[in-house]
Amino acid sequence: MVLSISVALCTRNGAQFIEEQLHSIFRQVPPPIEIVLSDDASNDDTVVIARRVAEGFFGTTLRVVENSHPRGVVANFEQATLACTGDLIALSDQDDVWHEGRLLRLAQEFATKPELLLLASDAILIDADGAALGSRLLETLEVSPSELAGVQHGDAFAMLLRRNLMTGATMVFRRSLLKQAVPFPPSWVHDEWLASVAAATGTVDLLAEPLVDYRQHAANQIGARRRSFFSKVSLLLQPREDRNSRLVARASDLVDRLESMPASVEGVHLEGAKGKLAHERARQALPSARFARLRPVFMEARTKGYAKYGRGLIDILRDLLQPAR
């Protein structure tokens, strides 16, 4: 069975890079049936350049949706994906470069694995001029061998309850996933949400091979940066309230969504989501005084909450050290 592929390409003042990215998409074999370009109120020539580039290629339709006012990254990607008509949807940033053969490689995975809902890959990090930065995306995100193996061996949902491992710029998913994933809740980033819902309702995989040049530059809305030791320490010393409230909201939205579609979700996944919510609520309720947190943090660690639903020792130290406002 040949699966048709749509590309959901979101732009916002991307005139500097959009031509190179579009060339890399149009030249894919097989080509996508369409590129849905959802422009978030650009005030440069992004859309003009995109239409000009499209005139030189045949076989792929460029459809442009222009927002008169900025909707933001998450809402813009939701809009783009809903406008797609292909069996598969490939997410695309405006400033990356796809490797030759990328769509063929990913489409083959979906063709041979009917249970596969979402697939992501590694990427090579490049700078604004397209020069390789000497590192890969999964390395920069510090994805461990055990995390990668967990995803690849069918335990993706448990891995994603701890932290996100998937990046939208490398992601392709079946359009049928949107039935469960839409609307995207504002508490989540679109790619993290799609991966979590896919893992709860089907199979997710992560390829360790790089299929995209993932550009890092000053204007990135979402990027990948390897944190230095000192930046990691500074995060441990930032006030905790905003982050904890956001994590509770995310976990609550996930539980609500999974509970709304019980026939599609394995019981173990729903219980895992509820456990994540209870863990984040326990962290949010920690006392303001650091010394008073010792006992509840110890109890949460003893019941494996930090190991199941977070980054273990890193989150324990965060909860013990972060100041209250």
C-alpha positions in Angstrom: 0.0 0.0 0.0 1.4 3.4 -1.0 0.8 6.0 1.7 0.3 9.6 0.6 2.2 12.2 2.6 1.3 15.8 3.5 3.7 18.3 4.9 2.5 20.7 7.6 5.0 23.6 7.3 4.6 26.5 9.8 6.2 29.9 9.1 6.7 33.2 10.9 9.1 35.7 9.3 11.1 32.9 7.7 12.2 34.6 4.5 15.9 34.0 5.3 15.7 30.2 5.2 12.3 29.1 3.7 13.7 28.7 0.1 16.3 26.2 1.1 13.9 24.2 3.2 11.2 24.1 0.4 13.8 22.9 -2.1 14.7 20.0 0.2 11.0 19.1 0.5 10.0 19.4 -3.1 13.0 17.2 -4.1 12.0 14.3 -1.9 11.3 11.0 -3.7 8.5 10.1 -3.5 7.4 13.8 -3.3 4.6 14.7 -0.8 1.2 15.2 -2.4 1.0 18.7 -0.7 2.7 21.2 1.4 0.3 23.1 3.7 2.1 26.3 4.6 0.4 28.0 7.6 1.9 31.4 8.0 1.6 33.1 11.3 1.2 36.8 10.3 4.7 37.2 8.8 5.7 40.8 8.0 8.4 39.8 5.6 8.4 38.0 2.2 8.0 34.4 3.5 4.8 33.7 1.6 6.0 35.4 -1.6 9.2 33.4 -1.7 7.3 30.1 -1.0 4.9 30.7 -3.9 7.8 31.6 -6.2 9.7 28.4 -5.3 6.6 26.2 -5.8 6.2 27.4 -9.4 9.4 25.5 -10.3 8.1 22.1 -9.1 5.3 19.8 -10.2 3.6 16.9 -8.4 3.3 18.7 -5.1 0.7 21.2 -4.4 1.5 24.2 -2.2 -1.5 25.4 -0.2 -1.1 28.6 1.9 -3.1 29.6 4.9 -2.3 33.1 6.2 -3.2 34.3 9.7 -4.0 38.0 9.9 -2.8 38.0 13.5 -0.2 35.7 15.2 -1.8 32.6 16.8 1.4 31.1 18.2 3.4 28.0 17.4 1.0 25.4 18.9 -2.2 26.8 17.4 -0.4 27.4 14.0 0.7 23.8 13.8 -2.8 22.5 14.8 -4.2 24.6 12.0 -1.7 23.3 9.5 -2.2 19.6 10.4 -6.0 19.9 10.2 -5.7 21.2 6.7 -3.6 18.2 5.5 -5.2 15.4 3.5 -2.5 12.8 3.2 -2.3 9.5 5.0 0.8 10.7 6.8 1.7 14.1 8.0 5.3 15.3 8.2 5.8 18.3 10.5 8.3 20.9 9.2 9.9 24.0 10.5 10.7 26.9 8.2 14.5 26.9 8.7 15.7 23.3 8.5 16.9 21.1 5.6 15.6 17.6 4.9 18.1 14.9 3.8 17.6 13.3 0.5 15.5 10.1 0.8 14.0 11.2 4.2 10.4 10.7 3.3 11.1 7.4 1.6 12.8 6.1 4.7 10.0 7.1 7.0 7.2 6.0 4.7 8.7 2.5 4.5 8.5 2.2 8.3 4.8 3.1 8.2 4.1 0.8 5.3 5.6 -2.2 7.1 4.3 -1.4 10.5 0.5 -0.8 10.4 0.4 -0.3 14.1 2.9 2.6 14.0 1.2 5.9 14.7 4.2 8.3 15.0 7.8 8.2 14.1 10.7 10.6 14.9 14.4 10.6 14.1 17.7 12.1 15.1 19.0 15.2 13.3 22.3 17.0 12.7 22.6 20.4 14.3 23.6 23.2 11.9 24.2 26.9 12.4 22.5 29.8 10.6 24.9 29.4 7.7 24.3 25.7 7.4 27.6 24.6 8.9 27.4 21.4 11.1 27.8 22.2 14.8 29.5 18.9 15.5 26.6 17.3 17.4 23.3 15.5 16.9 19.9 16.3 18.3 19.5 13.2 20.5 23.0 13.8 21.9 22.2 17.4 22.7 19.0 16.4 24.4 21.0 13.8 26.4 18.8 11.0 25.4 20.3 7.9 27.1 20.7 4.5 25.5 18.1 3.1 28.0 15.6 5.8 27.0 16.1 5.2 23.3 15.8 1.4 23.9 12.6 2.0 25.9 11.0 3.8 23.0 12.2 1.3 20.4 11.0 -1.7 22.4 7.4 -0.6 22.9 7.7 1.4 26.2 7.4 4.9 24.7 4.6 6.1 26.9 6.5 5.3 30.1 9.6 7.1 28.7 7.5 10.1 27.7 5.9 10.4 31.1 9.4 11.1 32.4 10.3 13.7 29.8 9.9 14.5 26.1 12.3 12.7 23.7 10.7 13.7 20.4 11.2 16.8 18.3 8.5 17.9 15.8 11.0 18.9 13.1 11.9 15.2 12.8 8.4 13.8 13.2 5.9 12.1 10.9 2.5 10.6 12.0 -0.6 9.1 10.7 -3.4 11.7 10.1 -5.8 9.4 12.0 -3.9 10.4 15.2 -5.6 13.8 15.0 -8.9 12.3 15.9 -7.5 11.8 19.4 -5.0 14.6 19.6 -7.1 17.6 18.5 -7.6 20.1 20.0 -4.0 20.6 21.2 -4.1 21.9 24.8 -2.3 25.2 25.4 -0.4 23.7 28.3 1.6 21.5 25.9 3.9 22.0 23.0 2.4 20.4 19.9 5.1 17.8 19.2 5.2 16.6 22.8 1.5 16.3 22.9 1.3 14.4 19.6 4.0 12.0 20.8 2.3 11.4 24.2 -1.2 10.8 22.7 0.3 8.5 20.0 2.2 6.5 22.6 -0.9 6.1 24.7 -3.1 4.9 21.8 -0.7 3.1 19.6 3.0 2.5 18.7 5.7 5.2 18.6 9.3 4.8 17.4 12.4 6.9 17.4 15.1 6.3 14.8 18.7 6.9 15.9 19.7 8.0 12.3 19.8 11.7 11.4 17.3 12.6 8.6 17.2 16.3 9.0 19.6 19.2 9.4 18.1 21.0 12.4 19.1 24.7 12.2 20.0 26.6 15.4 20.1 30.4 15.3 19.1 33.5 17.3 15.5 33.6 16.0 14.6 30.0 16.9 11.2 29.8 18.6 11.9 26.3 19.7 15.4 24.9 19.4 17.9 22.4 20.9 20.7 23.7 23.1 23.1 21.7 25.2 23.1 23.2 28.7 26.4 23.9 30.4 27.0 22.7 34.0 26.5 26.3 35.3 23.2 26.7 33.4 21.9 23.5 34.9 22.8 24.7 38.3 21.0 28.0 37.6 17.8 26.1 36.8 18.0 24.4 40.2 18.0 27.8 41.8 15.1 29.4 39.9 11.7 29.9 41.7 9.6 26.8 41.5 6.0 27.9 41.3 5.5 28.6 37.6 7.2 25.4 36.5 5.3 23.2 38.9 2.0 24.8 38.0 2.7 24.1 34.3 3.6 20.5 34.9 0.4 19.9 36.9 -1.6 21.5 34.1 0.0 19.3 31.5 -0.5 16.1 33.5 -4.1 17.1 34.2 -4.8 17.8 30.5 -3.3 14.4 29.5 -5.4 12.5 32.0 -8.6 14.3 30.9 -7.9 13.5 27.3 -7.1 9.8 27.9 -10.2 9.4 30.1 -12.3 10.8 27.2 -11.4 8.0 25.0 -11.2 4.8 27.2 -11.7 2.4 24.3 -8.4 3.6 22.6 -6.2 3.6 25.7 -4.6 0.7 27.5 -5.4 0.7 31.2 -1.8 0.7 32.1 -1.3 4.0 30.2 -4.2 5.7 31.9 -2.9 4.6 35.3 0.5 5.9 34.4 -0.9 9.3 33.4 -2.8 9.4 36.7 0.3 8.5 38.6 2.2 11.3 36.8 -0.5 13.8 37.8 -0.4 12.7 41.4 3.4 13.0 41.4 3.3 16.5 40.0 0.6 17.6 42.5 2.8 16.2 45.3 5.7 18.3 44.0 3.6 21.4 43.7 2.4 21.0 47.3 5.9 20.9 48.8 6.4 23.5 51.6 8.1 26.8 50.8 10.8 26.2 53.4 13.5 24.0 52.0 14.2 22.0 55.2 10.5 21.2 55.5 10.6 19.5 52.0 13.1 16.8 53.1 10.5 14.3 54.4 7.9 14.6 51.6 10.7 14.5 48.9 12.2 11.4 50.6 8.8 9.7 50.7 8.1 10.5 47.0 11.5 9.2 46.1 10.9 6.0 48.2 7.7 5.3 46.3 9.7 5.6 43.0 7.7 8.7 41.9 10.9 10.6 40.7 12.1 7.5 38.9 8.8 6.7 37.1 7.6 10.2 36.3 10.7 12.5 36.2 14.5 12.6 35.9 15.3 10.9 39.2 18.1 12.6 41.1 17.9 15.8 39.0 14.3 16.4 40.0 15.0 15.5 43.6 17.7 18.1 43.8 15.4 20.6 42.0 12.7 20.1 44.6 15.1 20.4 47.5 17.0 23.4 46.2 14.6 25.6 44.2 13.5 28.6 46.2 9.8 29.7 46.6 9.0 33.2 45.5 
